Amino acid sequence: MKFLFENFDILAQAPGGVKKLREMILQFAVQGKLVPQDPNDEPASVLLEKIKKEKERLVNEGKIRKEKLLPPISKDEFHYEWPKGWFIERFGNVTINRDGERIPLSRECRATRQGQYDYYGASGV
């Protein structure tokens, strides 16, 4: 990390340097080396268990549908060593997919909703 900061200008101006810097920063981030790690932080496994229980509660209350869990990420899929206390999980296992709940709006209905932001459906992205 020290090398990166001491040589940032040289690295950024070198041919392909910006791309290499992005790769290095991503690697440092994934390895937990961008900020100091606090040994008192709650382990990721505890947070993931809380998320799992919350999703189960919402399913039991009928607020969300039960979703099929995605398979764990294998070491072969993830090309970095992650720091102690970290856990790698698939995004779909820790989020709630609400896309199936939406009701598409007609073009006329959207036209009457003058908002701060333009509306784009999934097909417009």
C-alpha positions as CSV (number, residue, x, y, z in Angstrom):
1,M,0.0,0.0,0.0
2,K,2.9,2.3,0.9
3,F,4.4,1.7,-2.6
4,L,1.1,2.7,-4.2
5,F,0.9,6.1,-2.5
6,E,4.6,6.9,-2.9
7,N,4.5,6.1,-6.6
8,F,1.0,7.2,-7.5
9,D,1.9,9.9,-10.0
10,I,4.4,7.7,-11.8
11,L,2.0,4.8,-12.0
12,A,-0.9,7.0,-13.2
13,Q,1.1,8.5,-16.0
14,A,2.7,5.3,-17.2
15,P,1.2,3.6,-20.3
16,G,-1.7,1.5,-19.1
17,G,-1.1,2.9,-15.6
18,V,-4.7,4.0,-14.8
19,K,-5.9,0.5,-15.7
20,K,-3.2,-1.1,-13.5
21,L,-4.0,1.3,-10.6
22,R,-7.7,0.3,-10.8
23,E,-6.7,-3.4,-10.6
24,M,-4.4,-2.7,-7.7
25,I,-7.0,-0.7,-5.8
26,L,-9.6,-3.4,-6.4
27,Q,-7.2,-6.1,-5.2
28,F,-6.4,-4.1,-2.0
29,A,-10.1,-3.5,-1.4
30,V,-10.9,-7.2,-1.7
31,Q,-8.1,-8.1,0.6
32,G,-9.1,-5.6,3.2
33,K,-6.0,-3.6,2.8
34,L,-7.5,-0.1,2.0
35,V,-8.5,0.6,5.6
36,P,-7.3,-0.7,8.9
37,Q,-9.1,-3.8,10.1
38,D,-10.7,-3.6,13.5
39,P,-10.4,-7.0,15.4
40,N,-13.4,-6.0,17.4
41,D,-15.7,-5.9,14.4
42,E,-18.5,-8.4,14.3
43,P,-17.5,-11.3,12.0
44,A,-19.2,-11.4,8.6
45,S,-20.7,-14.8,9.5
46,V,-22.7,-13.2,12.3
47,L,-24.1,-10.6,10.0
48,L,-25.0,-13.2,7.4
49,E,-26.8,-15.2,10.0
50,K,-28.8,-12.1,11.0
51,I,-29.7,-11.5,7.4
52,K,-30.8,-15.2,7.0
53,K,-33.0,-14.9,10.1
54,E,-34.6,-11.6,8.9
55,K,-35.4,-13.1,5.5
56,E,-36.9,-16.2,7.2
57,R,-39.1,-13.9,9.4
58,L,-40.3,-11.9,6.4
59,V,-41.2,-15.2,4.6
60,N,-43.1,-16.4,7.7
61,E,-45.0,-13.1,7.8
62,G,-45.9,-13.4,4.1
63,K,-44.0,-10.2,3.3
64,I,-41.6,-11.9,0.8
65,R,-41.5,-15.1,-1.1
66,K,-39.0,-17.8,-0.2
67,E,-36.1,-17.7,-2.6
68,K,-33.9,-20.5,-3.6
69,L,-30.4,-20.1,-2.1
70,L,-27.6,-19.7,-4.6
71,P,-24.6,-22.0,-4.2
72,P,-21.7,-21.0,-2.1
73,I,-18.7,-19.3,-3.8
74,S,-15.9,-21.7,-4.1
75,K,-12.2,-20.7,-3.7
76,D,-11.8,-21.4,-7.5
77,E,-14.3,-18.6,-8.3
78,F,-12.7,-16.0,-6.0
79,H,-9.1,-15.3,-6.8
80,Y,-8.0,-13.5,-3.6
81,E,-7.4,-14.5,-0.1
82,W,-10.0,-12.7,2.1
83,P,-9.1,-11.3,5.5
84,K,-9.9,-13.1,8.7
85,G,-13.5,-12.5,9.7
86,W,-14.6,-11.8,6.1
87,F,-17.0,-14.0,4.3
88,I,-17.8,-14.1,0.6
89,E,-21.5,-14.5,-0.3
90,R,-23.6,-14.2,-3.4
91,F,-25.5,-11.0,-3.7
92,G,-28.8,-12.7,-4.2
93,N,-28.4,-14.5,-0.9
94,V,-28.2,-11.3,1.1
95,T,-30.7,-9.2,-0.7
96,I,-34.4,-9.3,-1.4
97,N,-35.5,-9.4,-5.1
98,R,-38.6,-7.3,-5.4
99,D,-38.7,-7.1,-9.2
100,G,-41.5,-9.7,-9.5
101,E,-43.7,-7.5,-7.3
102,R,-43.9,-4.5,-9.5
103,I,-46.8,-3.7,-11.7
104,P,-45.7,-2.2,-15.1
105,L,-47.0,1.3,-15.7
106,S,-48.5,2.3,-19.0
107,R,-46.8,5.0,-21.1
108,E,-49.8,7.3,-20.4
109,C,-49.5,6.7,-16.6
110,R,-45.8,7.4,-16.6
111,A,-46.4,10.6,-18.6
112,T,-48.6,12.0,-15.8
113,R,-45.9,11.4,-13.2
114,Q,-43.6,14.3,-13.7
115,G,-40.8,13.6,-11.3
116,Q,-37.3,14.7,-10.7
117,Y,-35.9,11.6,-12.5
118,D,-36.7,10.1,-15.9
119,Y,-38.2,6.6,-15.7
120,Y,-36.6,3.7,-17.5
121,G,-37.8,0.2,-17.4
122,A,-35.5,-2.8,-17.3
123,S,-35.7,-3.0,-21.1
124,G,-34.4,0.6,-21.4
125,V,-31.2,0.0,-19.4
